[in-house]
């Protein structure tokens, strides 16, 4: 199971919350009008979503993990109005002391060329009645793709993952076999993204008819983004 990805420039710079971060928080607010539980953000990068969420739920506790020690160092410098810890850890090898009410994985699943291992592991970190929220690349057609790329803009370019896309039907079938429930919500980027001349792997948009936008990157791979929510069928 390959999960190599070092393309972190998109997460290193200080930035305001992204559109999908804001939409994810609104989804969580519908499910949890008030919340004082434990949150895990897998692949938390520099901690921007935890900071955003903590302003809505200052009574919750937060754990963020990321494989990049540089990003975790940035997260540790954030001023977060809640109890939060940030740890350097692999998205699968992490072993939490306690389970979580909410588990978030944004932009992480597409790094893996086998979704089942990380997804099953992450679900074991949920408390009974908890919910998992995944954001990333998924295909509304019943086709799975595994993609490796080499970003030659990097001096030490190697083959990496991060553009893989599993079909909605594949994931729903897998979750059903686990005895859980799941729902997908398609994400539409509400504004244009320009090309990044210094890092062509970064996504950008191309206008389509009717005001829609196609999201793609320098690898000429089109991205279709969804939110995935998973929870226990018995709750």
KEZA-560478 format. One line per 3 residues: their letters; for each residue x, y, z of C-alpha. Coordinates in steps of 0.02 Angstrom, whole numbers, plus 50000, padded with zeros to 5 digits. Layout:
KEZA-560478
a	X,Y,Z ~ ...
This chain:
KEZA-560478
xxx	50000,50000,50000 ~ 50090,50154,49936 ~ 50055,50323,50017
xxx	50202,50433,49967 ~ 50165,50617,49941 ~ 50280,50763,49980
xxx	50184,50900,49888 ~ 50154,51014,50038 ~ 50178,51188,49965
xxx	49990,51213,49956 ~ 49979,51189,50145 ~ 50135,51279,50203
xxx	50084,51460,50173 ~ 49973,51553,50295 ~ 49799,51562,50220
xxx	49618,51593,50262 ~ 49503,51440,50270 ~ 49468,51361,50102
xxx	49292,51347,50030 ~ 49283,51161,50065 ~ 49339,51191,50245
xxx	49195,51312,50272 ~ 49070,51193,50191 ~ 49133,51048,50296
xxx	49112,51149,50454 ~ 48933,51190,50405 ~ 48898,51004,50380
xxx	48969,50966,50553 ~ 48863,51104,50631 ~ 48705,51024,50561
xxx	48753,50856,50639 ~ 48820,50930,50801 ~ 48728,51091,50847
xxx	48824,51088,51010 ~ 48980,50987,51039 ~ 49103,50959,51180
xxx	49183,50796,51122 ~ 49348,50743,51044 ~ 49400,50780,50865
xxx	49539,50700,50761 ~ 49600,50784,50602 ~ 49701,50659,50498
xxx	49824,50748,50385 ~ 49793,50911,50477 ~ 49934,51001,50385
xxx	49968,51167,50472 ~ 49811,51152,50579 ~ 49700,51277,50487
xxx	49540,51174,50498 ~ 49562,51138,50683 ~ 49585,51324,50713
xxx	49427,51361,50611 ~ 49324,51228,50700 ~ 49385,51277,50873
xxx	49303,51449,50858 ~ 49135,51362,50837 ~ 49168,51227,50968
xxx	49290,51299,51096 ~ 49236,51169,51224 ~ 49292,51022,51116
xxx	49466,50943,51118 ~ 49567,50926,50959 ~ 49705,50812,50896
xxx	49791,50842,50731 ~ 49913,50721,50650 ~ 50020,50744,50495
xxx	50172,50656,50428 ~ 50263,50821,50395 ~ 50359,50886,50545
xxx	50371,51056,50459 ~ 50182,51072,50447 ~ 50158,51013,50626
xxx	50282,51145,50683 ~ 50173,51276,50600 ~ 50017,51203,50680
xxx	50096,51211,50853 ~ 50117,51399,50832 ~ 49932,51429,50802
xxx	49828,51522,50931 ~ 49683,51401,50956 ~ 49546,51443,51083
xxx	49527,51261,51138 ~ 49629,51114,51201 ~ 49727,51051,51051
xxx	49879,50943,51018 ~ 49972,50915,50856 ~ 50077,50760,50825
xxx	50193,50701,50687 ~ 50120,50533,50638 ~ 50077,50424,50490
xxx	49893,50421,50442 ~ 49882,50232,50468 ~ 50015,50194,50599
xxx	49944,50318,50725 ~ 49882,50234,50885 ~ 49768,50349,50986
xxx	49752,50328,51174 ~ 49565,50363,51166 ~ 49436,50363,51027
xxx	49353,50514,50947 ~ 49177,50579,50920 ~ 49225,50659,50754
xxx	49361,50600,50635 ~ 49408,50710,50487 ~ 49518,50662,50338
xxx	49532,50798,50207 ~ 49632,50767,50050 ~ 49713,50610,50121
xxx	49626,50458,50048 ~ 49684,50495,49870 ~ 49864,50469,49924
xxx	49834,50282,49950 ~ 49825,50153,49812 ~ 49717,50044,49926
xxx	49578,50141,50012 ~ 49517,49995,50119 ~ 49663,49988,50240
xxx	49663,50172,50294 ~ 49474,50187,50292 ~ 49448,50034,50403
xxx	49586,50093,50521 ~ 49513,50268,50536 ~ 49340,50198,50574
xxx	49411,50101,50723 ~ 49459,50269,50799 ~ 49276,50324,50810
xxx	49175,50314,50970 ~ 49001,50234,50961 ~ 48887,50365,50886
xxx	49032,50459,50809 ~ 49045,50519,50630 ~ 49186,50523,50503
xxx	49200,50660,50372 ~ 49312,50632,50221 ~ 49345,50761,50086
xxx	49436,50725,49926 ~ 49438,50657,49750 ~ 49298,50534,49708
xxx	49222,50482,49543 ~ 49034,50489,49514 ~ 49059,50363,49373
xxx	49087,50183,49427 ~ 49273,50188,49385 ~ 49420,50182,49505
xxx	49589,50255,49458 ~ 49761,50241,49537 ~ 49877,50380,49480
xxx	50060,50412,49512 ~ 50146,50570,49454 ~ 50318,50647,49453
xxx	50322,50835,49481 ~ 50479,50890,49389 ~ 50466,51063,49468
xxx	50544,50981,49621 ~ 50733,50958,49620 ~ 50721,50780,49686
xxx	50566,50727,49592 ~ 50505,50549,49623 ~ 50347,50455,49583
xxx	50212,50502,49707 ~ 50028,50477,49742 ~ 49890,50600,49783
xxx	49783,50604,49625 ~ 49698,50435,49646 ~ 49509,50435,49634
xxx	49392,50297,49694 ~ 49214,50286,49631 ~ 49068,50335,49741
xxx	48990,50165,49710 ~ 49148,50073,49763 ~ 49157,50166,49928
xxx	48971,50150,49965 ~ 48978,49962,49934 ~ 49129,49945,50047
xxx	49048,50044,50188 ~ 48887,49942,50173 ~ 48988,49781,50191
xxx	49055,49850,50356 ~ 48876,49873,50418 ~ 48890,50063,50416
xxx	48797,50202,50328 ~ 48873,50332,50212 ~ 48821,50479,50105
xxx	48915,50580,49975 ~ 48893,50766,49942 ~ 48974,50839,49786
xxx	49079,50995,49810 ~ 49074,51135,49682 ~ 49213,51263,49692
xxx	49126,51434,49701 ~ 49266,51537,49622 ~ 49404,51527,49492
xxx	49578,51462,49532 ~ 49725,51524,49426 ~ 49872,51417,49375
xxx	50023,51419,49489 ~ 50173,51452,49375 ~ 50295,51388,49507
xxx	50207,51225,49549 ~ 50108,51150,49404 ~ 50037,51007,49507
xxx	49927,51132,49600 ~ 49746,51129,49543 ~ 49668,51267,49438
xxx	49500,51293,49355 ~ 49437,51307,49177 ~ 49268,51392,49149
xxx	49126,51288,49078 ~ 48955,51333,49011 ~ 48825,51380,49140
xxx	48949,51453,49263 ~ 49023,51285,49311 ~ 49210,51255,49331
xxx	49318,51108,49286 ~ 49457,51076,49411 ~ 49619,51003,49345
xxx	49808,51017,49363 ~ 49968,51014,49263 ~ 49958,50825,49251
xxx	49799,50854,49149 ~ 49700,50755,49278 ~ 49523,50817,49308
xxx	49469,50820,49490 ~ 49293,50787,49551 ~ 49279,50825,49737
xxx	49155,50756,49862 ~ 49122,50753,50047 ~ 49095,50579,50119
xxx	49009,50554,50287 ~ 49011,50385,50373 ~ 48920,50334,50532
xxx	48848,50183,50620 ~ 48687,50113,50547 ~ 48624,50078,50723
x	48634,50259,50783
